[in-house]
Amino acid sequence: MNIVWLKRDLRTQDHDPLQVAETADEDYLIIYLIEPSHLEHPDFALRHLQFCYHSVKDMNERLTPYGQQVHICYGEAVEIFKHLSEAYNIKQVLSYQESGTRATWVRDKAVSKIFEEKNIQWLQFQRDGILRGIANRINWDKRWYAQMEEVIIENTYSSSEHSIEDQQFKLPAELELQLENMPSAFQQAGESKAWQYLKSFCEGRGADYFKYISKPEQSRSSCGRISPYLAWGCISIRQAYQYVKTHPTRPQNKRAYKQFLTRLHWHCHFIQKFEVDCDYELLCVNPGYEALEYENNPQHLAAWKTGMTGVPLVDACMRCVITTGWINFRMRAMLVSFLCHHLDCDWREGVYHLAQQFLDYEPGIHFPQFQMQAGVTGVNTVRIYNPIKQSKDHDPEGVFIKKWVPELRPFPEAMVHEPWNLTILEKQFYNIDDSYPEPIIDITAAGQAARDKIWGHKKHPEVRKYRRKIIERHTRNRKFSKTAN
Ligand SMILES: Cc1cc2nc3c(=O)[nH]c(=O)nc-3n(C[C@H](O)[C@H](O)[C@H](O)COP(=O)(O)OP(=O)(O)OC[C@H]3O[C@@H](n4cnc5c(N)ncnc54)[C@H](O)[C@@H]3O)c2cc1C
């Protein structure tokens, strides 16, 4: 028989491995692995696994009527495949390629060795137009757009005669309970929910997509909000692309949808780069920035992680993302900028913390984006966000801030951005206590010091050397590229 190994592709439609398994002569089993070693990796968070667990449950609701189901197996991939290859006569394992961290790459290499030993063929399919083993990205964009236009696979299912014994690789009861209890503040998992979000985006929410894209409050409904579904594969990029591109509401939302489709392209563009070099999880894109020294004050880091810096918008964003798992792009960028520039912390001090908070954690986007905002890629313009200006521009009435920082609710609107300006008398007048901290740094001075540091370092010979190389590579790669139409 064959085995379909699900990874970040938790859906029943537009699924190559499931289609090939269904049309092959052999029976097939579908498995999803929860690996104890993965739970130890610093990017792991229970919320990610809860989302995957419920996505698998959603798949099973669709598959059970056809006599198929996804078997969740708890154990290390190598051990599970060793056991399965002894218990069954396995011809092929089918999966998507995983453009993940070094840990998943190393795991895949170990698994591949087992397959070789057992004479099992491992068929790995391209995921969302991301190519493995390419020397450069010339014509990559063109191929990606061609893939997005390809016919969507309509998967069909027939029953399987095989099964995995209930007791084999069983989830520990305690973990299962934790997975069942996914907090309701998170976006709910699964293919059905993915389509609900996409549908409501095109049927109304998306009209103000670009107008509110930078606003922490309004963007929660005007943005697509399909990122967790794309990250864990409850929907393919191609499904999302075609749905929005051909939607009857496109003519009246041309600009908004164009921006949205461009971002789907960015999604894969980032992952493609990470596929080629996953060391960006640990090392600066431009090695010249490894020479930078940081203060890395543990108290500052702890305040940033818990939303207690005394800077209202920064704290509101962090508390919001801890509770809900989502915040818009600009606020993610500001959180990183504040950590790396104002608080003078190395990007590696905070990168896993946010990875754990984002329900849509996608290594191929997360690590490069984090580095871009930290200013260590050497090719992108370094932006140091002033958190007070961001606050006044994007949450002028403090609606978002007051929602997430209840200590600031009694403050008058105009004072919510800089609560430290309130006099003792005013505090008494508004009945305000001291529960909200004073800012842990002088924002203006820290911003200036950060600008001097990061722009000064741009001239470092090592940074220049690598910058030239990176730009040369970019230019070569972009020579024949095409933008969204
Ligand atoms: C520090 C930092 C870390 C980030 N980490 C992640 C991550 O782990 N996973 C993730 O999916 N996105 C990440 N992003 C990108 C972006 O913030 C999210 O994709 C976006 O906020 C998701 O919300 P949405 O689905 O409503 O996006 P929409 O604006 O509706 O866009 C549609 C889709 O396009 C893609 N997309 C949007 N913006 C970007 C972008 N700037 N780069 C690449 N793809 C994009 C996403 O898949 C998104 O779902 C990160 C950004 C920053 C600054």
The ligand as an SDF file (V2000), in Angstrom:
LIG
                    3D

 53 58  0  0  0  0  0  0  0  0999 V2000
    7.9840   40.3560   11.8560 C   0  0  0  0  0  0  0  0  0  0  0  0
    6.9490   39.7630   10.9480 C   0  0  0  0  0  0  0  0  0  0  0  0
    6.6710   38.4140   11.0220 C   0  0  0  0  0  0  0  0  0  0  0  0
    5.7200   37.8450   10.1790 C   0  0  0  0  0  0  0  0  0  0  0  0
    5.4700   36.5000   10.2900 N   0  0  0  0  0  0  0  0  0  0  0  0
    4.5650   35.9220    9.4840 C   0  0  0  0  0  0  0  0  0  0  0  0
    4.2970   34.5230    9.5850 C   0  0  0  0  0  0  0  0  0  0  0  0
    4.8880   33.8100   10.4000 O   0  0  0  0  0  0  0  0  0  0  0  0
    3.3500   33.9920    8.7590 N   0  0  0  0  0  0  0  0  0  0  0  0
    2.6890   34.7580    7.8340 C   0  0  0  0  0  0  0  0  0  0  0  0
    1.8290   34.2280    7.1070 O   0  0  0  0  0  0  0  0  0  0  0  0
    2.9460   36.0750    7.7100 N   0  0  0  0  0  0  0  0  0  0  0  0
    3.8540   36.6860    8.4980 C   0  0  0  0  0  0  0  0  0  0  0  0
    4.0990   38.0250    8.3720 N   0  0  0  0  0  0  0  0  0  0  0  0
    3.4970   38.7620    7.2400 C   0  0  0  0  0  0  0  0  0  0  0  0
    2.1280   39.4230    7.4750 C   0  0  0  0  0  0  0  0  0  0  0  0
    2.1500   40.2320    8.6040 O   0  0  0  0  0  0  0  0  0  0  0  0
    0.9840   38.4160    7.5680 C   0  0  0  0  0  0  0  0  0  0  0  0
    1.0410   37.5330    6.4740 O   0  0  0  0  0  0  0  0  0  0  0  0
   -0.3870   39.0800    7.5160 C   0  0  0  0  0  0  0  0  0  0  0  0
   -0.5040   40.0150    8.5560 O   0  0  0  0  0  0  0  0  0  0  0  0
   -1.4560   38.0140    7.6200 C   0  0  0  0  0  0  0  0  0  0  0  0
   -2.7420   38.5650    7.7050 O   0  0  0  0  0  0  0  0  0  0  0  0
   -3.8250   38.3850    6.5350 P   0  0  0  0  0  0  0  0  0  0  0  0
   -4.0240   36.9550    6.2150 O   0  0  0  0  0  0  0  0  0  0  0  0
   -5.0180   39.1520    6.9210 O   0  0  0  0  0  0  0  0  0  0  0  0
   -3.0530   39.0870    5.3330 O   0  0  0  0  0  0  0  0  0  0  0  0
   -3.5930   39.7870    4.0090 P   0  0  0  0  0  0  0  0  0  0  0  0
   -3.1350   41.1890    4.0450 O   0  0  0  0  0  0  0  0  0  0  0  0
   -5.0290   39.5350    3.8200 O   0  0  0  0  0  0  0  0  0  0  0  0
   -2.7470   39.0710    2.8650 O   0  0  0  0  0  0  0  0  0  0  0  0
   -3.1250   37.8090    2.2840 C   0  0  0  0  0  0  0  0  0  0  0  0
   -2.0190   36.8090    2.4610 C   0  0  0  0  0  0  0  0  0  0  0  0
   -0.8180   37.2690    1.8320 O   0  0  0  0  0  0  0  0  0  0  0  0
    0.3240   36.8750    2.5990 C   0  0  0  0  0  0  0  0  0  0  0  0
    1.0330   38.0620    3.0700 N   0  0  0  0  0  0  0  0  0  0  0  0
    0.4980   39.2370    3.4790 C   0  0  0  0  0  0  0  0  0  0  0  0
    1.4670   40.1040    3.8060 N   0  0  0  0  0  0  0  0  0  0  0  0
    2.6390   39.4580    3.6160 C   0  0  0  0  0  0  0  0  0  0  0  0
    4.0050   39.8200    3.7590 C   0  0  0  0  0  0  0  0  0  0  0  0
    4.3540   41.0290    4.1600 N   0  0  0  0  0  0  0  0  0  0  0  0
    4.9460   38.9190    3.4730 N   0  0  0  0  0  0  0  0  0  0  0  0
    4.6250   37.6760    3.0320 C   0  0  0  0  0  0  0  0  0  0  0  0
    3.3500   37.2680    2.8540 N   0  0  0  0  0  0  0  0  0  0  0  0
    2.3680   38.1550    3.1440 C   0  0  0  0  0  0  0  0  0  0  0  0
   -0.2040   36.0560    3.7780 C   0  0  0  0  0  0  0  0  0  0  0  0
   -0.1770   34.6930    3.4410 O   0  0  0  0  0  0  0  0  0  0  0  0
   -1.6300   36.5460    3.9080 C   0  0  0  0  0  0  0  0  0  0  0  0
   -2.4780   35.6060    4.5150 O   0  0  0  0  0  0  0  0  0  0  0  0
    5.0420   38.6380    9.2110 C   0  0  0  0  0  0  0  0  0  0  0  0
    5.3240   40.0090    9.1540 C   0  0  0  0  0  0  0  0  0  0  0  0
    6.2630   40.5630   10.0080 C   0  0  0  0  0  0  0  0  0  0  0  0
    6.5400   42.0300    9.9290 C   0  0  0  0  0  0  0  0  0  0  0  0
  1  2  1  0
  2  3  1  0
  2 52  2  0
  3  4  2  0
  4  5  1  0
  4 50  1  0
  5  6  2  0
  6  7  1  0
  6 13  1  0
  7  8  2  0
  7  9  1  0
  9 10  1  0
 10 11  2  0
 10 12  1  0
 12 13  2  0
 13 14  1  0
 14 15  1  0
 14 50  1  0
 15 16  1  0
 16 17  1  0
 16 18  1  0
 18 19  1  0
 18 20  1  0
 20 21  1  0
 20 22  1  0
 22 23  1  0
 23 24  1  0
 24 25  2  0
 24 26  1  0
 24 27  1  0
 27 28  1  0
 28 29  2  0
 28 30  1  0
 28 31  1  0
 31 32  1  0
 32 33  1  0
 33 34  1  0
 33 48  1  0
 34 35  1  0
 35 36  1  0
 35 46  1  0
 36 37  1  0
 36 45  1  0
 37 38  2  0
 38 39  1  0
 39 40  1  0
 39 45  2  0
 40 41  1  0
 40 42  2  0
 42 43  1  0
 43 44  2  0
 44 45  1  0
 46 47  1  0
 46 48  1  0
 48 49  1  0
 50 51  2  0
 51 52  1  0
 52 53  1  0
M  END
$$$$
